[in-house]
Amino acid sequence: MPRNPLNAYEKVRKQTVSGREIEASVLEKGAIRLRRCQENWKGARFDKELDEALRFNQRVWDIFNSDWQNPDNKLPKEIRQDLLSLSVFVRKTTLDVMAYPESRKLDVLIQINENLARGLRSRVETAGSAS
């Protein structure tokens, strides 16, 4: 028997979770980190926690951006172009928050992540019920 059942569960979960589920989870993690910063806002000061949350979220979007630019990506071209435009918006907004920190500016990044994660999850559930 494994020493820590939670570690065993986590290992199995990682091996069986779908790509869309992983993408949704990562987007939600970014949203949670940004929301935590928003809830613990320290005025106009740009602090380490905010920097780390913004950089994490931007890395996630950079990875998505790279995938959407790949010609082998299975998404329809029009959807990929829309997502690439959204990615550019996320980058600009992130840089704006870094340069001119305001708590309310995080709202749009949080909402984008949550909405995209919700959409990915609904596609996973739809695909699962079709099986």
BELJOFEN-V655636 format. One record per residue. RES is the residue in one small letter. PSI is psi in whole degrees, -180 to 180 (none if undefined). OMEGA is omega in whole degrees, 0 to 359 (NA if undefined). NEAR is the number of other C-alpha atoms within 10 Angstrom. Layout:
res=<RES:RES>
psi=<PSI:PSI>
omega=<OMEGA:OMEGA>
near=<NEAR:NEAR>
//
This chain:
res=<m:p:r:n:p:l:n:a:y:e:k:v:r:k:q:t:v:s:g:r:e:i:e:a:s:v:l:e:k:g:a:i:r:l:r:r:c:q:e:n:w:k:g:a:r:f:d:k:e:l:d:e:a:l:r:f:n:q:r:v:w:d:i:f:n:s:d:w:q:n:p:d:n:k:l:p:k:e:i:r:q:d:l:l:s:l:s:v:f:v:r:k:t:t:l:d:v:m:a:y:p:e:s:r:k:l:d:v:l:i:q:i:n:e:n:l:a:r:g:l:r:s:r:v:e:t:a:g:s:a:s>
psi=<136:151:-43:107:-31:-40:-40:-44:-47:-39:-45:-42:-43:-32:-21:-11:144:164:-42:-38:-41:-46:-45:-42:-41:-41:-42:-39:-43:-44:-42:-44:-41:-42:-38:-42:-42:-42:-25:36:137:49:-150:6:134:111:175:-44:-42:-43:-46:-41:-44:-42:-39:-50:-41:-37:-41:-48:-33:-40:-46:-45:-45:-43:-42:-26:-17:124:-21:-3:134:-11:148:146:-42:-42:-44:-42:-41:-43:-37:-40:-41:-38:-41:-42:-43:-44:-48:-42:-41:-47:-36:-42:-39:-40:-40:77:127:133:-43:-24:-21:-21:-48:-39:-42:-47:-41:-49:-47:-42:-41:-41:-42:-42:-42:-42:-38:-33:-35:-44:-41:-44:-38:-38:-20:-18:none>
omega=<180:180:181:182:178:178:179:178:181:179:179:180:180:182:185:183:182:178:179:179:178:179:179:180:180:177:178:178:177:180:179:180:179:180:178:177:181:181:181:185:182:180:183:181:176:185:185:182:178:179:181:180:179:180:176:181:180:176:177:181:177:178:177:181:179:180:181:178:182:180:179:179:186:180:175:185:181:178:178:180:178:180:177:176:178:178:177:178:179:179:180:180:178:179:178:179:179:182:184:186:172:183:184:180:179:182:185:178:179:181:179:180:183:180:179:177:179:178:178:180:180:177:177:181:179:179:180:180:178:182:NA>
near=<5:8:7:8:10:10:11:12:12:11:11:11:11:10:9:9:10:12:11:16:17:15:17:22:18:18:24:22:19:25:24:16:19:25:19:14:21:18:10:12:17:13:10:10:12:16:14:10:15:23:16:14:20:25:16:18:25:18:14:16:23:17:10:16:18:11:15:22:14:11:9:8:12:10:11:9:13:9:11:18:14:12:17:20:13:15:18:15:13:20:19:12:17:21:15:13:19:17:10:13:19:18:18:10:15:19:14:12:21:20:13:16:23:20:14:15:23:16:14:20:18:14:14:17:12:11:10:9:8:7:5>
//
